[in-house]
Amino acid sequence: MKLSLKQQNSKNQNNSEAPNKKECAALMGWLAVAFGLLGIFTFGFIFVPLGFLFSVLAFFRGQALGGFVGLLLAVMGLITSPKLLLLIGMAAFAHWLDWSEFVQPMYDMIGEGPSKGEDI
């Protein structure tokens, strides 16, 4: 491949090394599948969100099969990850109990208000 600043006819250039859009879209699908599998068999709290992210990116890039398989694997990784299930369960439990109303009488009794996330 010759490098030149002069404009040349595209028929003379060999651009077989440049990636096209289909290869980039396929890469998103492959990454979605890979992160979905890693989410099942390794650290789910790291790889499951990455699997979801790359699945959505693969759908937007037109790689429906890779995005769908990656999404299924990410959901299976979510189901098999105890840490992620614990986090989701704790958030649902706190929302269900409405902790702010539950602890408000205690704050009223001691004469304090709940902290707004400020440092002391």
LINTA-V551559 format. One line per field, one symbol per residue. phi: phi as a letter, one per 40 degrees, with the letter a starting at -180 (. if undefined). psi: psi as a letter, one per 40 degrees, with the letter a starting at -180 (. if undefined). A space follows every 10 residues. Layout:
phi: ???
psi: ???
This chain:
phi: .cbacccbcc cccbbccccc cccccccccc cccccccccc cbcccccccc cccccccccc cgbccccccc cccccccccc cccccccccc cccccccfdc cccccccccc gbbcccgccc
psi: hhhieihihe deigfeehii dddddddddd dddddddddd ebgdeddddd dddddddddd eegddddddd ddddddddde hddddddddd ddddddegdd ddedddddde eiiiifeii.
